């Protein structure tokens, strides 16, 4: 169902508009490299988060990756006001932001580009099943190997536990310490539905896992993954249909 912005209060639950609660939501989105959607303030339906991902949270701005529409990059203009949708565990967070300007980080092949936007004053939470990001279950038995780009020396290996168009989270046994923004090579293999992922990534976060001896490593894709996005949506639809048939 397409939701029109002027009727959004009828469908969405308003979040606490305090700065602290909004920053908590945005901080979580950064840790997960949450997918985003972009839409204009013209009365059209709210965007689905399929356009890019959250990069960073700064003191006064939120950084998002350069959004894309299919295979085409979408250029944003400073001063432009937009709807921003951010993926959440059980739906989407929606807000209104203003484009502040361009953003870049890193050097050489690992340089990332995006935009700074204002921090939304209000976030609205839409309780709806997300079709763009999936926790990876044992039905895929996914394995991942991390290596250094230059030497191809192994950094660690483990299991994929979360996957989106913007990034991936691996629960891994690490052989060395990792730092944020460090470039790595990733090979993740899935037995079905999801294509093998081989490519350059950057470390987004490193956290101790509940499982002794393992670390949860959040990774951002350096290159766009359009085929992965289509596969994720197809997999989630398959799971929904399977659950419906079982019920």
GIWO-V291667 format. One line per field, one symbol per residue. burial: + if it has 16 or more other C-alpha atoms within 10 Angstrom, else -. Layout:
BEGIN
burial: ???
END
This chain:
BEGIN
burial: ----+--+---+--+------++--++-+++++++++++-----+++++++++++++---++++++++-------+----++++++++--++++++++++++-------+-+++++++++-+++++---+++++-+-----+++++++-----+++++++++++++++++++++------+-++++-+++---+-+---+++++++-------+++++++++--+--++-++++++-----------
END
